[in-house]
Amino acid sequence: MESHRLFAEKYDLNYPLLSDTQGRLSAAMGVLNKLGPIQASARVTFLVDPAGRVARVFDPVQPGGHADEVLAALAALTG
């Protein structure tokens, strides 16, 4: 959670970052990877519409250009 806080401060983010420390949401969304005793969430972006439904899933996430791709999908969603 500390790394999330520092990242948000560094980039002046005005929204909360999720920290799924027990992997519950990752498991529910089907992105939890178990490697023996180690659990890690895959890097997947979910775009949620105003009604709370998953409108788009970006999997896998490619860092180069990903932000632009998500912003374009968000603009299309909100019209």
C-alpha positions in Angstrom: 0.0 0.0 0.0 2.9 2.3 0.7 4.2 1.9 -2.9 0.7 2.8 -4.2 0.7 5.9 -2.0 4.1 7.0 -3.3 3.2 6.3 -6.9 0.0 8.4 -6.5 1.9 11.2 -5.0 4.6 11.1 -7.6 2.1 11.4 -10.5 -0.4 13.6 -8.6 -3.2 11.1 -9.1 -6.6 12.3 -8.0 -8.2 8.9 -7.6 -7.6 6.0 -5.3 -5.4 3.0 -6.3 -6.6 -0.5 -5.3 -4.5 -2.6 -3.1 -5.9 -6.1 -3.1 -3.6 -7.4 -0.3 -5.5 -10.7 0.2 -6.2 -11.4 -3.5 -9.9 -11.6 -3.1 -10.8 -9.2 -5.9 -8.1 -10.6 -8.2 -9.5 -14.1 -7.6 -13.1 -12.9 -8.3 -12.0 -11.2 -11.5 -10.0 -14.3 -12.6 -6.6 -12.6 -12.7 -5.0 -14.2 -9.6 -1.9 -16.2 -10.4 -0.8 -18.8 -7.9 2.8 -19.8 -8.1 3.1 -22.3 -5.2 2.9 -20.2 -2.0 3.2 -16.9 -4.0 0.1 -15.1 -5.2 0.3 -12.3 -7.7 -2.3 -10.5 -9.8 -1.9 -10.3 -13.6 -1.5 -6.9 -15.0 -5.0 -6.4 -16.4 -7.0 -3.2 -16.8 -10.8 -3.2 -16.3 -12.8 -0.3 -17.5 -15.9 0.0 -15.4 -18.9 1.9 -16.8 -21.0 4.4 -14.7 -23.5 1.6 -13.8 -20.6 -0.4 -12.3 -20.4 -3.0 -15.1 -17.1 -4.1 -16.7 -17.3 -2.4 -20.1 -13.9 -3.5 -21.4 -11.0 -5.6 -20.3 -7.4 -4.9 -21.4 -5.5 -8.2 -21.2 -2.6 -8.3 -21.5 -1.5 -4.8 -20.6 1.3 -3.4 -22.8 2.8 -0.4 -21.0 3.7 1.5 -24.2 0.6 3.3 -25.4 -1.7 1.6 -22.8 -2.8 4.9 -21.2 -3.8 6.3 -24.6 -5.7 3.1 -25.4 -7.6 3.3 -22.1 -8.3 7.0 -22.5 -9.7 6.4 -26.0 -12.0 3.6 -24.7 -13.1 5.8 -21.9 -13.9 8.7 -24.2 -15.9 6.3 -26.5 -17.8 4.9 -23.4 -18.7 8.4 -22.1 -19.5 9.8 -25.6 
